[in-house]
Amino acid sequence: MNQEGDRPLRVYFYGPDDGAVGIFVPRVVELASNFESGTAFETATDALEHHNVQKYLEHRLLPPGLDEEAIQQLLQKVRPLRAAIARFFSAIPEDNLRDVFASVDHQYHRDLLEVLGQVKAFERFDGPRMLGVLKETGVHIGDMLESAKLVQAYGEEIRLEILASSRNAELIVRKYLESASRRDLHLPVVFTPDDSRHVLEDYIDSEEANLNYVRLIANAKENARVGIDSKLKLRAKRRAQKLNAALFTCNDGLRATYEVAISGDQEYPSIEERKQGDDSHWLYSYSRTWLDSTRDNSSILNNFQHLFGFADDQVLLGLPAFAADLGVFERMAGLAGLDEYKHGVAFDALDSVSLLQTQMYTLYLKKEGLDLERVLAWFFVEYLPEEFGIRNFSLRASGEGASYLEKVRHLFAEIESVSAQFELYAENGEVDHELLNMRSDPVAYGGIPSLVQGKYVYAGDNDGFAAVLRLLFFDQSRIIYIDENLNANDFVRLILQNSVRYADFHEYQVSAIDYLIDEGIIENFDGLIRFVNLEQIRVLHALFHKEAVSYFRLTKPGRVAVDDMLAKGWLVRRSTLLTDAEAAYFNYVLNRTFSNGLNLRNQYLHGSQPFSDEDGAYYKDYLIALRLAVTLVIKMNDDICLLHLLKDRGDS
């Protein structure tokens, strides 16, 4: 932001939901009130600032205290503002472009291109002249590509600009490969796939190549339109490996160490300790007394769920990547591909810890003469028939003396088989192995049905509800910071941990508070802000952090709160074995669904691995397979138990 002497901060419009809205609104009112029809702006910056004022008015972003008459008076300024801005830029002579644009601050460059497109300046001025002046003004090629009208008017000139620097490959990656890019970029029709391939190749080999962008190319799906094929992907993969190695040679970075141990004298079943020093060190310790007392098959599986925390009290898995777990830097600065499984530090940490827990426990069981694969087989072959009368499920443990390569191939095949068996059972009430053998399609993990109707609750496609979740739990919500003494990581904590009064909120926050009051989330009780229904807040918390709620695992008041929100169109209910997030995690591990997925099922299905395991890759993949098989059993057991629980209590 620029300030000129004592001049107030220039108005800039970042978007209707941006937290800076409250900062600029008073200035917007001042400028709009003082603007008179027929006004001639002195500089391009003044005109562009009023262009931003116009956007605030169009979105009715005004102080909440204004009465309707005052609001209408301000809204009547929109048309004359638009006309005055158009007059200014339409009157610029070609020989004066450089002088007029020179004063435009960089924050208004995109607005400049937007307005020039509106007044058809790109049709009036030739390409070399206009682009030359824009470049001298400091307008970046990336900003130019956001203007569809500029790209359309100066196609060949823009093509040459892109080809002039390999660094522009980052713009191609942003357009075609990056997920949720904040910029809508346009490329000229004359820019060919061969042009794109040339720029990407030069970028991969260049000294200025950024590891994040090279990884996106390496992980991308083949795309003839962008010039990406398997050879380019391999080239990018090898370059990424070199860049990654060089990064850690020059910079040790931040280290996180995870230790899993068994304690002979520990009182509690599990203890988690975090030690802070130069590096971060987490210790997960488990009581040998507890493990020794829980060596029966059922308890072994329960230990994965409860002791190691693979699932919560609603039996929702904690292993998937959740958007709520991404930090601010990961959300803003991280680059994710269009087909990428987006995850961050929290996912990586839990992935490492859960794999260590699986390794530790399998080694402990082996020492005690027990085998986790045989525990899994017991669940299907003995437990289901004896406990629920469910027969014909089959899972076979690996043979004695099998190598880890053979074990991992076998276990991934068994995971696929038992998933298909459950699907048949849910659809037909029985497992018919002859019918199973006739199926050839791979299991769609997101489509495995549940035995329970309406099992999961999800956020619906409702902008109002999305706004509620952001205001309550988002760490960048504009209502979480009042002053140094009244602030929290999210709004729910702010209210639960403090006595916050309606009058404490700033003027720019009041509209959000009023919105939550109108939606029945909070209430103004004698000036004090409090939640109307804490059960509702618990449900919303689960929806934000786990992206789903298990309806019948809620308390009765919790289900009532869900029913109310279903009636408002905020939520939807669906029935599958796995939640959407859990199914995505299974696909990340097993299939070619995501560009950065592990794709382990397909790799081992093709049987192209060398028999030797010098780097221990097969052993690690075997542990991953065991972990996935355990989580599948946890989910199936929950589904079956829930069905019988509902039958026993006559619920639905």
Secondary structure, 3 states (H helix, E strand, C coil): CCCCCCCCCCCCCCCCCCCCHHHHHHHHHHHHHHCCCCCCCCCHHHHHHHHHHHHHHHCCCCCCCCCHHHHHHHHCCHHHHHHHHHHHHHCCCHHHHHHHHHCCCHHHHHHHHHHHHHCCHHHHCCHHHHHHHHHHHCCCHHHHHCCHHHHHHCHHHHHHHHHCCHHHHHHHHHHHCECCCCCCCCCCCCCCHHHHHHHHHHHHHCCCCCHHHHHHHHHCCCECCCCECHHHHHHHHHHHHHHHHHHHHHCCCCCEEEEEEEECCCCCCEEEEEEECCCEEEEEEEEHHHHHHCCCHHHHHHHHHHHCCCECCCCCECCCCCHHHCCHHHHHHCCCECCCCCCCHHHHHHHHHHHHHHHHHHHHHHHCCCCHHHHHHHHHHHHHHHHHCCCCCCCCCCCCCCCHHHHHHHHHHHHHHHHHHHHHHHHHCCCCHHHHHCCCCCCCHHHCCCCCCCCEEEECCCHHHHHHHHHHHCCCCCCCECCCCCECCCHHHHHHHCCCEHHHCCHHHHHHHHHHHHCCCEEEECCEEEECCHHHHHHHHHHHHHCCEEHHHCCHHHHHHHHHHHHCCCEEEECCCCCHHHHHHHHHHHCCCCCCCCCHHHHHHHCCCCCCCCCCHHHHHHHHHHHHHHHHHHHHHHHHHHHHHHHHHCCC
